[in-house]
Amino acid sequence: MKKGINYWSFPGVLSGKPEFELKRCMELAKDAGFDGIELALEEKGEINLNSSRQDIIRIAEMAKEVGIELSSLASGLLWNYSLTSSEVKVREKAKGIVKKMLEFASYLEVDTILVIPGAVDVFFNPQAEVVPYDVAYERSLDALRECALTAEEYKVAIGIENVWNKFLLSPLELRDFVDKIGSDYLGVYFDVGNTLLTGYPEQWIRILNKRIKKVHIKDFRSSIGNVNGFVDLLEGDVNWREVMKALKDIGYDDYLTAEILPSYSQHPKALLYNTSKSMDFILGKR
């Protein structure tokens, strides 16, 4: 398996005030020992909805110059523009975002995008609407069936991430949801840390099996039980030995991408290097 780092893990990115340009982030990731970096589509930034084909190709060329792979493409925009919104215009915009991500991913030569499949509610935004679970399910299913057709055209997979959205709450339900869509280009972007609140990641891995396209890793302290429970790798309750055994059992050999939010650290730049070293222990390289 290869080590990846998410762009959101760099100082200032999530607040919209990145401390480093994208090329410098790539250089830091390579210097810290990561094989790849996961980029992000944003409303504003070096990859945004108005980026041209040439803009995106230039970023792919930049990565080649630095000597680092582009592992995947993520976006947080689907929290604001949900595939399960009660407003038709919002749902259409959300589908447009997914399709734009697929287009950009093809230019970047990455094989998977991360997609938030919708939400019953948004845990960090109490003003967001609450969508009935069954309604969210049907809206998400319809939208992703449509998006899967675009994924097949671009030969880029959609990876549905398990997030804190009060939706697709078990590995059995997520497995069956993916199977209902029935596309080789739609699977799961599995987040290890997000399962700790209600389950065991090693069980999710074995149940989802070959449906897993990519893997995010972060750690979590269950005793805290809220967003403050996310901690540095090896400092939480994830049983990494069992997680790695489960991934090997299903034949997963792609990227493990760390999604470590620098706001939790007093030394966000050092966090990159510490995360890389922790991943070496997880991967059995130390």
SELUMDO-656912 format. One line per 4 residues: number of its first residue (from 1); their letters; for each residue x, y, z of N, C-alpha, C. Coordinates in Angstrom, 1 decimal. Layout:
% residues N
NUM = A = X,Y,Z,X,Y,Z,X,Y,Z  ...
//
This chain:
% residues 286
1 = MKKG = 0.8,-1.2,0.0,0.0,0.0,0.0,0.9,1.2,0.0  0.3,2.3,-0.5,1.1,3.6,-0.6,0.5,4.6,0.3  1.4,5.5,0.7,1.0,6.6,1.7,0.6,7.9,0.9  -0.6,8.4,1.3,-1.0,9.6,0.7,-1.4,10.6,1.8
5 = INYW = -1.5,11.9,1.5,-1.8,12.9,2.4,-2.9,13.8,1.7  -3.9,14.2,2.4,-5.0,15.0,1.9,-4.6,16.5,1.9  -5.0,17.2,0.9,-4.6,18.7,0.8,-5.1,19.4,2.0  -6.3,19.0,2.6,-6.8,19.7,3.8,-5.9,19.6,5.0
9 = SFPG = -4.9,18.7,4.9,-4.0,18.5,6.1,-3.0,19.6,6.2  -2.9,20.5,5.2,-1.9,21.5,5.2,-2.4,22.8,5.8  -1.5,23.5,6.5,-1.9,24.7,7.3,-2.7,25.7,6.5  -3.9,26.1,7.1,-4.7,27.2,6.5,-5.6,26.8,5.4
13 = VLSG = -5.5,25.6,4.9,-6.4,25.2,3.7,-7.9,25.2,4.1  -8.2,24.6,5.2,-9.6,24.5,5.5,-10.3,25.9,5.8  -9.5,26.8,6.3,-10.0,28.1,6.6,-10.0,29.0,5.4  -9.6,28.5,4.3,-9.6,29.3,3.1,-8.4,30.2,2.9
17 = KPEF = -7.4,30.1,3.8,-6.2,30.9,3.8,-5.0,30.0,3.9  -4.7,29.3,2.8,-3.6,28.4,2.8,-2.3,29.1,3.0  -1.4,28.5,3.8,-0.1,29.1,4.1,0.9,28.9,2.9  0.6,27.8,2.2,1.5,27.5,1.1,0.8,27.3,-0.2
21 = ELKR = 1.4,27.7,-1.3,0.8,27.4,-2.6,0.8,25.9,-2.9  0.0,25.4,-3.8,-0.2,24.0,-4.0,1.1,23.3,-4.3  2.0,23.9,-5.1,3.3,23.3,-5.5,4.1,23.1,-4.2  4.1,24.0,-3.3,4.9,23.9,-2.1,4.3,22.8,-1.2
25 = CMEL = 3.0,22.6,-1.2,2.4,21.5,-0.5,2.8,20.2,-1.1  2.9,20.1,-2.4,3.4,18.9,-3.0,4.8,18.6,-2.6  5.6,19.6,-2.6,7.1,19.5,-2.2,7.2,19.0,-0.8  6.4,19.6,0.1,6.4,19.2,1.5,6.0,17.8,1.7
29 = AKDA = 4.9,17.4,1.0,4.4,16.0,1.0,5.5,15.0,0.6  6.2,15.3,-0.5,7.2,14.5,-1.0,8.4,14.4,0.1  8.8,15.6,0.6,9.9,15.6,1.6,9.5,14.8,2.8  8.2,14.8,3.2,7.8,14.1,4.4,7.7,12.6,4.2
33 = GFDG = 7.8,12.2,2.9,7.8,10.7,2.6,6.6,10.2,2.1  5.6,11.0,1.7,4.4,10.5,1.1,4.6,10.2,-0.4  3.9,9.2,-0.8,3.9,8.8,-2.2,3.0,9.6,-3.1  1.9,10.1,-2.5,1.0,10.9,-3.2,0.2,11.9,-2.4
37 = IELA = -0.5,12.8,-3.1,-1.3,13.8,-2.4,-2.7,13.8,-3.1  -3.7,13.9,-2.2,-5.1,14.0,-2.6,-5.4,15.5,-2.7  -5.8,15.9,-3.9,-6.2,17.3,-4.2,-7.7,17.5,-3.8  -8.1,18.8,-3.8,-9.5,19.1,-3.5,-10.0,20.2,-4.4
41 = LEEK = -11.2,20.0,-4.8,-12.0,21.0,-5.6,-12.6,21.9,-4.6  -12.5,23.3,-4.8,-13.0,24.2,-3.9,-13.7,25.3,-4.7  -14.5,26.2,-4.0,-15.2,27.3,-4.7,-14.1,28.3,-5.1  -13.1,28.5,-4.2,-12.0,29.4,-4.6,-10.7,28.6,-4.3
45 = GEIN = -9.7,28.8,-5.1,-8.5,28.0,-4.9,-7.9,27.6,-6.2  -6.8,26.9,-6.1,-6.1,26.5,-7.4,-6.9,25.5,-8.2  -7.8,24.8,-7.6,-8.7,23.9,-8.3,-10.1,24.4,-7.9  -10.9,25.0,-8.8,-12.2,25.5,-8.5,-13.1,25.2,-9.7
49 = LNSS = -14.4,25.5,-9.5,-15.4,25.1,-10.5,-15.2,25.8,-11.8  -14.5,26.9,-11.8,-14.2,27.7,-13.0,-12.9,27.4,-13.6  -12.1,26.5,-13.1,-10.8,26.1,-13.6,-11.0,25.6,-15.0  -10.1,25.9,-15.9,-10.1,25.4,-17.3,-9.4,24.1,-17.4
53 = RQDI = -9.6,23.4,-18.5,-8.9,22.2,-18.7,-7.4,22.4,-18.6  -6.9,23.5,-19.2,-5.4,23.8,-19.2,-5.0,24.0,-17.7  -5.8,24.7,-16.9,-5.4,24.9,-15.5,-5.2,23.6,-14.8  -6.1,22.6,-15.0,-6.0,21.4,-14.4,-4.8,20.6,-14.9
57 = IRIA = -4.6,20.6,-16.2,-3.4,19.9,-16.8,-2.1,20.5,-16.2  -2.1,21.8,-16.0,-0.9,22.4,-15.5,-0.6,21.9,-14.1  -1.6,21.6,-13.3,-1.4,21.1,-12.0,-0.9,19.6,-12.0  -1.4,18.9,-13.0,-0.9,17.5,-13.2,0.6,17.5,-13.6
61 = EMAK = 0.9,18.5,-14.4,2.3,18.6,-14.8,3.2,19.1,-13.7  2.6,19.9,-12.8,3.4,20.4,-11.6,3.7,19.2,-10.7  2.8,18.3,-10.5,3.0,17.1,-9.7,4.1,16.3,-10.3  4.2,16.1,-11.6,5.2,15.3,-12.2,6.6,16.0,-12.0
65 = EVGI = 6.6,17.3,-12.1,7.8,18.1,-11.9,8.4,17.8,-10.5  7.5,17.9,-9.5,7.8,17.7,-8.1,8.2,16.2,-7.9  7.6,15.3,-8.6,7.9,13.9,-8.4,7.0,13.2,-7.4  5.7,13.6,-7.4,4.8,13.0,-6.5,3.5,12.7,-7.2
69 = ELSS = 2.9,11.6,-6.8,1.7,11.1,-7.5,0.4,11.9,-7.0  -0.6,12.0,-7.9,-1.9,12.5,-7.5,-2.7,11.3,-7.2  -3.2,11.1,-6.0,-3.8,9.9,-5.6,-5.3,9.9,-5.8  -6.0,11.0,-5.7,-7.4,11.1,-5.8,-7.8,12.6,-5.7
73 = LASG = -9.1,12.8,-5.9,-9.7,14.2,-5.9,-10.9,14.2,-4.9  -10.8,15.1,-4.0,-11.9,15.3,-3.0,-12.6,16.6,-3.1  -13.6,16.8,-2.4,-14.3,18.1,-2.3,-15.2,18.2,-1.1  -15.2,19.3,-0.4,-16.1,19.6,0.7,-17.4,20.3,0.2
77 = LLWN = -17.5,20.6,-1.0,-18.6,21.4,-1.5,-19.9,20.7,-1.4  -19.9,19.4,-1.4,-21.1,18.7,-1.3,-21.8,18.7,0.1  -21.1,19.3,1.1,-21.8,19.6,2.3,-22.7,20.8,2.1  -22.3,21.8,1.4,-23.1,23.0,1.1,-24.1,22.8,0.0
81 = YSLT = -23.8,22.0,-1.0,-24.7,21.7,-2.1,-24.9,20.2,-2.1  -25.9,19.8,-1.4,-26.1,18.4,-1.1,-26.9,17.7,-2.2  -26.5,16.4,-2.5,-27.3,15.6,-3.4,-28.7,15.2,-2.9  -28.9,15.5,-1.6,-30.2,15.1,-1.0,-31.0,16.4,-0.6
85 = SSEV = -30.6,17.5,-1.0,-31.3,18.8,-0.7,-32.8,18.7,-1.1  -33.6,19.5,-0.4,-35.0,19.6,-0.8,-35.2,20.5,-1.9  -34.2,21.3,-2.3,-34.3,22.3,-3.4,-33.7,21.6,-4.6  -34.5,21.6,-5.7,-34.1,21.0,-6.9,-32.8,21.6,-7.5
89 = KVRE = -32.7,23.0,-7.4,-31.6,23.7,-7.9,-30.3,23.3,-7.2  -30.4,23.1,-5.9,-29.2,22.7,-5.1,-28.8,21.3,-5.5  -29.8,20.4,-5.7,-29.4,19.0,-6.1,-28.8,19.0,-7.5  -29.3,19.8,-8.4,-28.7,19.9,-9.7,-27.3,20.4,-9.7
93 = KAKG = -27.1,21.4,-8.8,-25.7,22.0,-8.7,-24.8,20.9,-8.1  -25.3,20.1,-7.1,-24.5,19.1,-6.5,-24.1,18.0,-7.6  -25.0,17.6,-8.4,-24.7,16.7,-9.5,-23.7,17.3,-10.4  -23.8,18.6,-10.7,-22.8,19.3,-11.6,-21.4,19.3,-11.0
97 = IVKK = -21.4,19.4,-9.6,-20.1,19.3,-9.0,-19.4,18.0,-9.1  -20.2,16.9,-8.9,-19.7,15.6,-9.0,-19.2,15.3,-10.5  -20.0,15.8,-11.4,-19.5,15.6,-12.8,-18.3,16.4,-13.2  -18.2,17.6,-12.6,-17.0,18.4,-12.8,-15.8,17.8,-12.2
101 = MLEF = -16.0,17.2,-11.0,-14.9,16.4,-10.4,-14.4,15.3,-11.2  -15.3,14.6,-11.8,-15.0,13.5,-12.7,-14.2,13.9,-13.9  -14.6,15.1,-14.5,-13.9,15.6,-15.6,-12.5,16.0,-15.2  -12.4,16.8,-14.1,-11.1,17.2,-13.7,-10.2,16.0,-13.3
105 = ASYL = -10.7,15.0,-12.7,-10.0,13.8,-12.3,-9.4,13.2,-13.6  -10.1,13.2,-14.7,-9.6,12.6,-15.9,-8.4,13.4,-16.4  -8.4,14.7,-16.2,-7.3,15.5,-16.7,-6.1,15.3,-15.7  -6.4,15.1,-14.4,-5.3,14.8,-13.5,-4.7,13.4,-13.5
109 = EVDT = -5.4,12.6,-14.2,-5.1,11.2,-14.4,-5.2,10.4,-13.0  -6.2,10.8,-12.3,-6.5,10.0,-11.0,-7.7,9.2,-11.3  -7.8,8.0,-10.6,-8.8,7.1,-10.9,-10.1,7.1,-10.0  -10.1,8.0,-9.0,-11.2,8.0,-8.0,-11.4,9.4,-7.5
113 = ILVI = -12.7,9.8,-7.3,-13.1,11.0,-6.6,-13.8,10.6,-5.4  -13.7,11.5,-4.4,-14.4,11.3,-3.1,-15.7,12.1,-3.2  -16.8,11.4,-2.9,-18.2,12.1,-2.9,-18.9,11.8,-1.6  -19.4,12.9,-1.1,-20.4,12.8,0.1,-21.7,12.6,-0.5
117 = PGAV = -22.4,11.4,-0.2,-23.6,11.0,-0.9,-24.8,11.8,-0.5  -24.7,12.7,0.4,-25.9,13.4,0.9,-25.9,13.4,2.4  -27.0,13.9,3.0,-27.1,14.0,4.4,-28.5,14.1,4.9  -28.7,13.4,6.1,-30.0,13.7,6.8,-29.8,15.0,7.5
121 = DVFF = -28.7,15.2,8.1,-28.3,16.6,8.7,-26.8,16.8,8.6  -26.4,18.0,8.9,-25.0,18.3,8.8,-24.5,18.6,10.2  -23.7,17.8,10.8,-23.3,17.8,12.2,-22.7,19.1,12.6  -21.9,19.8,11.7,-21.2,21.0,12.1,-22.0,22.3,11.7
125 = NPQA = -23.2,22.1,11.1,-24.0,23.2,10.7,-25.5,23.1,11.2  -25.8,23.6,12.4,-27.1,23.4,13.0,-28.2,24.1,12.2  -27.8,25.0,11.3,-28.8,25.7,10.4,-29.2,24.9,9.2  -28.5,23.8,8.9,-28.8,23.0,7.7,-30.1,22.3,7.9
129 = EVVP = -30.8,22.1,6.8,-32.1,21.4,6.8,-31.9,19.9,7.3  -33.0,19.4,7.9,-33.0,18.0,8.2,-33.9,17.3,7.2  -33.3,16.3,6.5,-34.0,15.6,5.4,-34.5,14.3,5.9  -35.7,13.9,5.7,-36.1,12.5,6.2,-35.2,11.5,5.6
133 = YDVA = -34.9,10.5,6.3,-33.9,9.5,6.0,-34.3,8.8,4.6  -35.6,8.4,4.6,-36.0,7.6,3.4,-36.0,8.5,2.1  -36.3,9.8,2.3,-36.2,10.7,1.2,-34.8,10.9,0.7  -33.9,11.1,1.7,-32.5,11.3,1.4,-32.0,10.1,0.6
137 = YERS = -32.4,8.9,1.1,-31.9,7.6,0.4,-32.3,7.6,-1.1  -33.6,7.9,-1.4,-34.0,7.9,-2.8,-33.4,9.0,-3.6  -33.2,10.2,-3.0,-32.6,11.3,-3.8,-31.2,11.0,-4.1  -30.4,10.4,-3.1,-29.0,10.1,-3.3,-28.9,9.0,-4.3
141 = LDAL = -29.7,8.0,-4.2,-29.7,6.9,-5.2,-29.9,7.3,-6.6  -30.9,8.2,-6.8,-31.2,8.7,-8.1,-30.1,9.5,-8.7  -29.5,10.4,-7.8,-28.4,11.3,-8.3,-27.2,10.5,-8.6  -26.9,9.5,-7.8,-25.6,8.8,-8.0,-25.7,7.8,-9.2
145 = RECA = -26.9,7.3,-9.5,-27.1,6.5,-10.7,-26.8,7.4,-11.9  -27.3,8.6,-11.9,-27.0,9.5,-13.0,-25.5,9.8,-13.1  -24.9,10.1,-12.0,-23.5,10.5,-11.9,-22.6,9.3,-12.3  -23.1,8.1,-12.0,-22.3,6.9,-12.4,-22.1,6.7,-13.9
149 = LTAE = -23.1,7.2,-14.6,-23.0,7.1,-16.1,-21.9,8.0,-16.6  -21.8,9.2,-15.9,-20.7,10.1,-16.3,-19.3,9.5,-15.9  -19.3,8.9,-14.7,-18.1,8.2,-14.2,-17.6,7.1,-15.3  -18.6,6.4,-15.8,-18.2,5.4,-16.8,-17.7,6.0,-18.1
153 = EYKV = -18.2,7.2,-18.4,-17.7,7.9,-19.6,-16.2,8.3,-19.4  -15.9,8.8,-18.2,-14.6,9.3,-18.0,-13.6,8.2,-17.5  -14.1,7.1,-17.2,-13.3,6.0,-16.6,-12.7,6.4,-15.3  -13.5,7.1,-14.5,-13.0,7.5,-13.2,-14.1,7.1,-12.2
157 = AIGI = -13.7,6.5,-11.1,-14.6,5.9,-10.1,-15.1,7.0,-9.1  -16.4,6.9,-8.7,-16.9,7.6,-7.6,-16.8,6.8,-6.3  -16.1,7.4,-5.3,-16.0,6.7,-4.0,-16.9,7.4,-3.0  -18.0,6.8,-2.6,-18.9,7.4,-1.6,-18.2,7.2,-0.2
161 = ENVW = -18.0,8.4,0.5,-17.4,8.3,1.8,-18.4,8.2,2.9  -18.1,7.3,3.9,-18.9,7.2,5.1,-18.5,8.4,6.0  -19.5,9.3,6.2,-19.2,10.5,6.9,-20.3,10.6,8.0  -20.1,11.6,8.9,-21.1,11.8,10.0,-22.3,12.6,9.4
165 = NKFL = -23.1,11.9,8.7,-24.3,12.6,8.0,-25.6,11.9,8.4  -25.6,11.0,9.4,-26.8,10.3,9.9,-27.4,9.6,8.7  -26.6,9.1,7.8,-27.1,8.4,6.6,-26.2,7.3,6.2  -26.7,6.2,5.6,-25.9,5.0,5.3,-25.1,4.6,6.5
169 = LSPL = -25.8,4.3,7.6,-25.1,4.2,8.9,-24.5,2.9,9.2  -24.7,1.9,8.3,-24.0,0.6,8.6,-23.3,0.1,7.4  -22.4,-0.8,7.5,-21.7,-1.4,6.4,-22.6,-2.2,5.5  -23.6,-2.8,6.1,-24.6,-3.6,5.3,-25.4,-2.7,4.4
173 = ELRD = -25.9,-1.6,5.0,-26.7,-0.7,4.2,-25.9,0.0,3.1  -24.6,0.4,3.4,-23.8,1.0,2.4,-23.5,0.0,1.3  -23.2,-1.2,1.7,-22.9,-2.3,0.7,-24.1,-2.5,-0.3  -25.3,-2.5,0.3,-26.5,-2.8,-0.5,-26.8,-1.5,-1.4
177 = FVDK = -26.6,-0.3,-0.9,-26.8,0.9,-1.6,-25.9,0.9,-2.9  -24.6,0.6,-2.7,-23.7,0.5,-3.8,-24.1,-0.5,-4.8  -24.6,-1.7,-4.3,-25.0,-2.7,-5.2,-26.2,-2.4,-6.0  -27.1,-1.6,-5.4,-28.3,-1.1,-6.2,-28.0,-0.3,-7.4
181 = IGSD = -26.9,0.5,-7.3,-26.5,1.3,-8.4,-25.8,0.4,-9.5  -25.1,-0.5,-9.0,-24.6,-1.6,-9.9,-23.6,-1.2,-11.0  -22.7,-0.2,-10.6,-21.7,0.2,-11.6,-20.3,-0.1,-11.1  -19.4,-0.6,-12.0,-18.1,-0.8,-11.6,-17.3,0.5,-11.2
185 = YLGV = -18.0,1.6,-11.6,-17.3,2.9,-11.4,-18.0,3.7,-10.2  -18.7,2.9,-9.4,-19.2,3.5,-8.1,-18.9,2.5,-7.0  -18.2,3.0,-6.0,-17.9,2.2,-4.8,-17.8,3.0,-3.6  -16.9,2.7,-2.7,-16.8,3.3,-1.4,-15.4,3.9,-1.2
189 = YFDV = -15.4,5.2,-0.7,-14.2,5.8,-0.3,-14.2,5.6,1.3  -13.6,4.6,1.8,-13.8,4.2,3.2,-12.9,5.0,4.1  -13.6,5.6,5.1,-12.9,6.4,6.1,-12.8,5.6,7.4  -11.6,5.2,7.8,-11.4,4.4,9.0,-11.9,5.0,10.3
193 = GNTL = -11.4,6.3,10.5,-11.8,7.0,11.8,-13.2,7.3,11.9  -13.9,7.5,10.8,-15.3,7.9,10.9,-16.2,6.8,11.5  -15.8,5.5,11.5,-16.6,4.4,11.9,-16.6,4.2,13.4  -15.6,4.8,14.1,-15.4,4.5,15.5,-16.5,4.9,16.4
197 = LTGY = -17.3,5.9,16.0,-18.4,6.4,16.8,-19.4,5.3,17.1  -19.6,4.4,16.1,-20.7,3.4,16.2,-20.3,2.0,15.8  -19.0,1.8,15.4,-18.7,0.4,14.9,-17.2,0.2,14.9  -16.8,-0.9,14.1,-15.5,-1.3,14.1,-15.0,-1.3,12.6
201 = PEQW = -14.0,-0.5,12.3,-13.6,-0.4,10.9,-13.2,-1.7,10.2  -12.6,-2.6,11.0,-12.2,-3.9,10.4,-13.4,-4.7,9.9  -14.6,-4.5,10.6,-15.8,-5.2,10.2,-16.3,-4.6,8.9  -16.3,-3.2,8.9,-16.8,-2.5,7.7,-16.0,-3.0,6.5
205 = IRIL = -14.7,-3.0,6.6,-13.8,-3.4,5.5,-14.1,-4.7,4.9  -14.3,-5.7,5.8,-14.6,-7.1,5.3,-16.0,-7.1,4.6  -16.9,-6.4,5.1,-18.3,-6.4,4.6,-18.3,-5.7,3.2  -17.6,-4.5,3.2,-17.6,-3.7,1.9,-16.7,-4.4,0.9
209 = NKRI = -15.6,-5.0,1.3,-14.7,-5.8,0.5,-14.3,-5.0,-0.8  -14.5,-5.7,-1.9,-14.0,-5.1,-3.2,-14.7,-3.8,-3.6  -15.7,-3.4,-2.9,-16.4,-2.2,-3.2,-15.5,-1.0,-2.8  -14.5,-1.2,-1.9,-13.7,-0.1,-1.4,-12.7,0.3,-2.6
213 = KKVH = -12.8,1.6,-2.9,-12.0,2.1,-4.0,-10.7,2.8,-3.4  -10.9,3.5,-2.3,-9.8,4.2,-1.7,-10.1,4.2,-0.2  -9.0,4.6,0.6,-9.1,4.6,2.1,-8.6,5.9,2.7  -9.4,6.5,3.5,-8.9,7.6,4.3,-8.5,7.1,5.7
217 = IKDF = -7.5,7.6,6.3,-7.2,7.2,7.7,-7.1,8.4,8.6  -7.6,8.3,9.7,-7.4,9.2,10.9,-7.8,8.4,12.1  -7.5,9.0,13.3,-7.7,8.2,14.5,-8.8,9.0,15.4  -9.4,8.2,16.3,-10.5,8.8,17.1,-10.5,8.2,18.5
221 = RSSI = -10.8,9.0,19.5,-11.0,8.5,20.8,-12.5,8.4,21.1  -13.0,7.2,21.2,-14.4,7.0,21.4,-15.0,7.5,22.7  -14.2,7.6,23.7,-14.6,8.2,25.0,-15.0,9.6,24.9  -14.5,10.3,23.9,-14.9,11.8,23.8,-16.2,11.8,23.0
225 = GNVN = -16.3,11.1,21.9,-17.6,10.9,21.2,-18.1,12.0,20.4  -17.3,13.0,20.1,-17.7,14.1,19.2,-16.5,14.5,18.4  -16.7,15.6,17.6,-15.6,15.9,16.7,-14.3,16.2,17.4  -14.3,16.5,18.6,-13.1,16.7,19.4,-12.3,15.4,19.6
229 = GFVD = -13.0,14.3,19.3,-12.3,13.0,19.5,-11.3,12.6,18.5  -11.3,13.4,17.4,-10.3,13.1,16.3,-8.9,13.5,16.8  -7.9,12.6,16.7,-6.6,12.8,17.2,-5.6,12.4,16.2  -4.3,12.6,16.5,-3.2,12.2,15.6,-3.2,10.6,15.5
233 = LLEG = -2.7,10.1,14.4,-2.6,8.7,14.2,-1.9,8.0,15.4  -2.3,6.9,15.8,-1.8,6.1,16.9,-2.1,6.6,18.3  -2.9,7.7,18.3,-3.3,8.3,19.6,-4.7,8.0,20.0  -5.4,7.3,19.1,-6.8,7.0,19.4,-7.1,5.5,19.6
237 = DVNW = -8.4,5.1,19.3,-8.8,3.8,19.5,-8.9,2.8,18.3  -8.4,3.3,17.2,-8.4,2.4,16.0,-7.4,1.3,16.3  -7.9,0.1,16.0,-7.0,-1.1,16.1,-6.3,-1.3,14.8  -5.2,-0.7,14.6,-4.5,-0.6,13.3,-4.1,-2.0,12.9
241 = REVM = -3.7,-2.8,13.8,-3.3,-4.2,13.4,-4.5,-4.9,12.7  -5.7,-4.8,13.3,-6.8,-5.5,12.7,-7.3,-4.8,11.4  -7.2,-3.5,11.4,-7.5,-2.8,10.2,-6.6,-3.2,9.0  -5.3,-3.2,9.3,-4.4,-3.6,8.2,-4.6,-5.1,7.8
245 = KALK = -4.9,-5.9,8.8,-5.2,-7.3,8.4,-6.4,-7.5,7.5  -7.4,-6.7,7.9,-8.7,-6.7,7.1,-8.4,-6.2,5.7  -7.7,-5.2,5.5,-7.4,-4.6,4.2,-6.6,-5.6,3.3  -5.6,-6.3,4.0,-4.9,-7.3,3.3,-5.7,-8.5,2.9
249 = DIGY = -6.7,-8.9,3.8,-7.5,-10.0,3.5,-8.4,-9.8,2.3  -8.8,-8.5,2.1,-9.7,-8.3,0.9,-8.9,-7.9,-0.3  -7.6,-7.9,-0.2,-6.7,-7.7,-1.3,-6.5,-6.2,-1.7  -6.8,-5.3,-0.7,-6.6,-3.9,-1.0,-5.1,-3.5,-1.0
253 = DDYL = -4.7,-2.9,-2.1,-3.3,-2.5,-2.2,-3.1,-1.2,-2.8  -4.0,-0.3,-2.5,-4.0,1.1,-3.1,-3.5,2.1,-2.0  -4.0,3.3,-2.1,-3.5,4.4,-1.2,-4.2,4.3,0.1  -3.5,4.5,1.2,-4.0,5.0,2.5,-3.7,6.5,2.6
257 = TAEI = -4.7,7.3,2.6,-4.6,8.7,2.6,-4.9,9.3,3.9  -4.0,10.0,4.6,-4.2,10.6,5.9,-5.0,11.9,5.7  -6.1,12.0,6.5,-6.9,13.2,6.5,-6.8,13.7,8.0  -5.7,14.5,8.2,-5.4,14.9,9.6,-5.5,16.4,9.6
261 = LPSY = -6.5,16.9,10.3,-6.8,18.4,10.3,-5.8,19.2,11.1  -5.1,20.1,10.5,-4.0,20.8,11.3,-4.5,21.7,12.4  -5.8,22.0,12.4,-6.3,22.9,13.4,-6.2,22.2,14.8  -6.0,20.8,14.8,-5.9,20.1,16.1,-4.5,20.2,16.6
265 = SQHP = -3.6,20.7,15.9,-2.2,20.7,16.2,-1.6,22.1,16.4  -0.7,22.3,17.4,0.0,23.6,17.6,1.1,23.7,16.6  1.5,22.6,15.9,2.6,22.7,15.0,2.2,22.0,13.7  1.3,22.6,12.9,0.7,21.9,11.7,1.7,21.5,10.7
269 = KALL = 2.8,22.2,10.5,3.8,21.7,9.5,4.5,20.4,10.0  4.8,20.4,11.3,5.4,19.2,11.9,4.5,18.0,11.8  3.2,18.3,11.9,2.2,17.3,11.9,2.3,16.4,10.6  2.7,17.0,9.5,2.8,16.3,8.2,3.9,15.2,8.4
273 = YNTS = 5.0,15.6,9.0,6.1,14.6,9.1,5.8,13.6,10.2  5.1,14.0,11.3,4.8,13.0,12.3,3.7,12.0,11.7  2.8,12.5,10.9,1.8,11.6,10.3,2.5,10.6,9.4  3.5,11.0,8.6,4.2,10.1,7.7,4.9,9.0,8.5
277 = KSMD = 5.5,9.4,9.6,6.2,8.4,10.5,5.2,7.4,11.1  4.1,8.0,11.5,3.1,7.1,12.1,2.5,6.1,11.1  2.4,6.6,9.9,1.9,5.7,8.8,2.9,4.6,8.5  4.2,4.9,8.7,5.2,3.8,8.5,5.0,2.7,9.5
281 = FILG = 4.7,3.1,10.8,4.4,2.1,11.8,3.1,1.3,11.4  2.1,2.0,11.0,0.8,1.3,10.6,1.1,0.3,9.5  1.9,0.7,8.6,2.2,-0.1,7.4,3.3,-1.2,7.6  3.8,-1.2,8.9,4.8,-2.2,9.2,6.2,-1.9,8.6
285 = KR = 6.5,-0.6,8.3,7.8,-0.2,7.8,8.8,0.1,8.8  8.3,0.2,10.1,9.2,0.5,11.2,9.0,-0.5,12.3
//
